[in-house]
């Protein structure tokens, strides 16, 4: 075992790998409850999504550990699930049965670009500043979803939005959870989000705002409501509206994975002097296969989690830690009764905090050049205000190409960006947004 995972070369130990794996799992385990809550808003069966989430995370992380030998865990991505539920199924009115087929197609395309070398072309084509903006914009979007879902922010006829009723006990419960989680983060508690959710549930039960579950452990719920739906409806995604959705999913998943890969690889010493990452291609392929597997089970794009850094910080160095995480996700399927206590007031703090952490990329944007700053700003601001990640990306990319052209920087615009600008123009012109 130690020889297969190169323990000696990477300075790993069984103790460090096990502790690292357990730490990563606990840090990201909130996804087991947040993901069903979000996808439930799209009409999907929460119990089935819970099982699909656990299975997708387990299978994806196991492939990452055994095939890529990378100490990185996977699960349905935050932001991607919100895009699916609130933009694709909500604003665009696409049935979840068709939208989940779009997830499968995006995974298939991801596999193709991972094995053909097209990924390098795509990475180089999109300016780094715009990648930073997309990350921050998604952060604001999912934070807004949390604020809205918990009632901290509500609709208003005059100003569109306003602060909610802070005397409402359930709204106060969400505020309490947010403060507890923020304090734990400030105190450098690695599992702050998980502990924050537990504290919020306990407070909700004590004050009678959340009912107690009938059990803690139960048989694994049926996967029938979502299993295989993506395959059955795959033929319905080949139209301009859904293809743009697929591109957006692919874009978000691809760069989320690439960024996490670099961050975790740097932490455990897998980034080489030339900037390449040891087993990086295998890690990307593992991620893309996981998305396909997750879609078949019935969940949104399965992607690499930055929370893997928490495990790396306490000893995870090889893929064996990922095997530990995968085992924990399989075990978690027996705890479905806990879904009953995970209300929007409980998940909202997690969404808001994760969103705030994603906004750290704003510091890396070059705000001094208008041709960069304005497109980046439009991406960031339009995602939450239009309630659409796709519209934010489209507006920003089109604006970038136009401003760079009028700046006379034609040669600095990659042909891929010209192509995307044309596609996004049709995206708006034909009203598929």
N, C-alpha and C positions, 0 to 999 in steps of 0.2 A: 504493500500500500504506500509506504513512505517513498519507495523507489519510483513508483508510477507517477506520483504527484511531485517528485523532485524536492522532497523535504530538505535534504542537505544543501542543495544549490540555493534554495530560497530562504534558508535559515528558519524553517518552520518546525513545529513540534505538534504532536497530537493534542496536547493540552491547549496550546495556543489556537489551533484550528477549531477545536470544539467550542472553546470560549468565544472565539471570533464569530463562529457560525451562529451560536445562540444569541449573541449580541446583535448581529445583523437582523436575525429573525424578529426579535422583540422590538427593535427599532422601527421596522417596516410593517409589523403585524397589523397596524391600524388599517391597512388596505383591505384586509379581510372583511371589515365592517363598513368602511367608507365606500368601497366600490359597489357593493350591492345597493346601498342607499342611493347613490348617484344613478346607477343604471335602472334602478326601480322607477325613477322619475320618467324613464323612457318607455315604461310599460313592461319591463322584463320581470320575471319571477325572481324575487330577492333570494329565496332559498337556493334556487338553481344557480344563480349568479355567485352566491357564496361558495358553492362547491366548485364551480367553474374557475373562480378566482384562485382558490387553493390548489386545484389541479394544474392550472396554467402556470402558476408560480413554481410549483413543485417540479413539473416536467421541464420547464424552461431553465430553472436553476440547476437541475440535475445535468442537463445537457451542457450548460455553461461549465459546471464543475468537472465532469468526466471527459468531455470532448475538448473544450477549450482550456481546461485546467486553470481557470481564472477565478479568483476569489470574489465573485460578483453575483449578487442575487437578482432575480427578475420577478416581476409581478405586473398586473395591469397598471398602466401608467396614469398618474394623476395629471389632469389637463387633457389627456387623450380621452379619458372617460367622460369628462365634463363636455368636451367638444361633441362627442357622440350623443350624449343625452340632451343637452340644452341647445346645441346649434343644429346638428343633423336631424335628430328626431323631433326637437322642439320647434325651433324657428323655421326650419326647412320642411317640416312635416313628413319626413321620410320614415316609414315604418321601421321599427327596430329590426325586424326580420330581414329587411333589405340592407339596412345599414351595417349589420353584423357581417353580411357577405362582403361589404366594402372593406371591412377589417381584414377578412381572409385574403382578398385580392391584394391589399397593400402589403401583407406578409409575403405573398408569393413574389411580388415585384421586388421586395426587399431581399429575398433569397437570390433572385436573379442578379441584382446589382452587387450582391456580396460575393458571388462566385465569378463574375465576369470582369471585375475591376472598375466598373462604372462608378462605384462609390467614391473613388478618389476624384473623379471628374466632377461629381456633384458637390463634394466637400469644397473643392477649390472654386467652383463657380459662384457660390453665394458668399458675399462679403461677410467677414467675421462680425462686423458691427451689427449687421442685420440679424445674425444668429443670436447675438446677445439680446437684441431687442425682442426677438420672438420668445426667448426664454422668460424675460421679464414680463412681457405682455401676457403670456400664459399664466404667470404667477398672479398678476392682477385679476385675471379672469376667474381663476378658481377661488381666489380670496373673495371676490364679489359674489360668487355662487354661494360661498359659506355665509357671508354677511346677509344675503337675501334669504337663504333657506332658514336661517335661525331667527329672522325677524329683527335683527339689529338694524338692517336697512330695509325700508318698505317703499312701495310705489307712492307717487304723489302726482295729482293732476296738474299742478302748477309748475313744480320743479323736477318732475320725472321721478326723483328719489328723495328720501329724507330719512332722518333717524327714526327708528321704530319706538315702540312704547317700552321705555326702560323700567316701567313699573310692572310689566308683565313677568310673572315668575319664570316662564320658560325662556324668555329673552334674557333675563338675569342669569339663568343657568348657563346659557351660552357665553355670556360675558365672563362669568366665573371661570368656566373652562378655558377661555382664552387667556385670562390673567394667570391662571395656574400654569398653563403650558408655557407661557412667555417667561414666567419667573424661573421655571425649571430649565429652560433654555439658557437664560441669563446665568444660571448657576452651573452651566456646562454639563447638565444631566443628559447623557447620550440617548436615553429612551424617553425623552421629555414628552413627545407626542403621545406615546402609548400610556404613560403614567397620567398625563393630563386627561385622556379619555376615561381612564379608570376612575379618577377623582371626580370627574363630571357625572359619571354614571352613579357613583356612590351618593353624591350630593342630591342628584335627582331622585333616587330611591328614598333617601332619608326624608326629603321634603314632599314626598308624594307626587312628584312630577313625572316619574317614570315607574312603570309597573315592574314588579319583580318577575324574572323568568320562571317558567314552570319547571325547568331543569337546567343543569349546567352541561351535561353530556347527553347525547342522543344519537340514534342511528343517523348515518349520513343521508341528507335529503336527496330526493330524486333529481337527476340531471336532465330528465326527459323534456321539460319545457324549453330548454335552450340547445340541447345537444344536436348537432348536425344541421341546425337551421341555416347556418352560413353556407353550407354546401348546396342545400335545396334551392336557395334563392340567388345563387351566384350569377345566373344568367340575366338578372335584373339590374346589374350594376353598370352595364355597358351603355351609358348615356351621359351627355355632357355634365349634368348636375352631379351624378354619383362619381364620375371620374375625377371631378374636381375635389370632391370629398375624399376620395382615395388618395389623391396627390397630397392633400393636406395632412391626412393621417400618416402617410409615408414620410413626409417632410418632418413632422413633429417627432415621430418615432426614431427616425434615422439620426437626427442631430442630438436628440436626448441621449441615445445610446452612445454616440461618438463622444459626447462631452463626458459622460460618466466613465467611459472606458479610459479616457486620458487621465481623469482625476484619480481613479482607483489604481490604474497602472503606475502612475507617478508615485503614489503612496507606498506601493509594495515593490518598487524597483523594477518594473517590467517595461519601462520606457527606455528604448535604446538611445545611443548618442545621436543617431541620425533622425530621431524623432518618431521612428516607427515603434510599434508596441508588440512585444512578444505574444504570439498567438492572437493578435488583434483581429485578423481575418476570421479565425475560428470563432472568436467571441461575437463578432457581428453576425456571422452565420447562425450561431446559436440563438441570438436574439430574434432573428427573422423567423427561424423555425418555431420558436416559442409563440410568436404572434399568430402563426397559422394554427398551431395546436390550441391556443387559447380561444381563437375565433370558433373553431369546431366545437369546443366545450360550451362556449356561450359567453365570452367576455371580450372586452376591447383590447387594443394592442398591448401585448405583454412586452415590457421593456426593462432595461437595466436600471437599478435603483441606486441613487447616490448615497442612500443610507448604508450601502455596503462599506463605505468609508469608516463607519462606526466599528464594524467588525475588524477591518484592517488595522484600526488604531489599537486594538487589544490583542493582536496576534495572528489574525487570518492572513495567510500568505499564499495559499495554494487553492486549487479547486476542491480539496477535501472539505474546506469550510462551507463551500456551496452545497456539497452533498448533505451536510448537517442541516443547513437551512431548508433544503428540499424535504428532508425527513420531517422537520417540524411543521411544514405546510401540510403535508399529508396527515399528520396527527391532528392538526387543527380542524379538519373536516368533521370531527365528532363534537365540536362545540357550537353548532349552529343555533341552539336555543339562546345564545347570548345576543343574537341579532335583534331580539325583542327589546333589549335595553339600549340599543344604539340608535337613538333618535336623531333628527336633524340638529338638535341643540348639542348633541354629543359630537357629531362629526364636523360641525361648523368650525370649531377651534382648530382642528387638524387642517382643514382646507385653508383657513386664513393664515396659519403659521407656515405651512408648506409654500403658500403663495408669497409670503414675505421673504422666505429664504431664496426663492427663485429670482426675486427682484435684485439680488446682489449683483447680477450681471450688468445692471445699469451703470455701475461704476467703470466698466470696461469700454463703454461706448465713447467714441470720439465726438464730443458735443461741440467742438470748435468749428467743424466744417459743415455748413448748411446742407450740402448735398448728401451728407451722412446723417446729420442730426435730425433733419425734418422727416425723412422716411422712417428712421428709427422711432421717433416720437409718435408718428401716426400708427405704426404697428402697436406700440405699447398702449396708446390711449384708446384706439378703436376696438381692440379686443373686448375690453369690459363694456364700453359704451354701446357698441353694436351688438353685444352679447354673442359675438362670433369670432372665433380664432381665425377662421378662414378669411373673413373680410379684412381683419387686421393685417394678415400676411399679404393679401392681394393688394390692398391700398399702398402699403409700404413698399413692396417690390416695384409696382408700377411707378410710383413717385421717384424712387431711386433711379430707375432707368431714364426717366424724363429729365431729372435734374442733372444727372451725369452727362447726358447728351448736350444740354444747353450750356454746360460747363466746358464743353469741348473735349470731354474725356471718353471719347467713343471707344478707344482701344482698351480702356480699363474695364469696360463692361464685357463680361464673359458672354459668349453666344447663348449659353443656357439661360442667362438672365433676360436677354432679348426675347427668347422663346417664351419664357414664363410671363413676361410682361404682355405679350400678345394674347396668350391663353387667358390671363386674368382680365384683360380688356373684354374678351368675349364673355368671360364669367359674369361681368357686370352688365354688358350690353344686352345679354339674353335673359337677364333676371334670374339666374340660377342661384344667386346668393340667398 
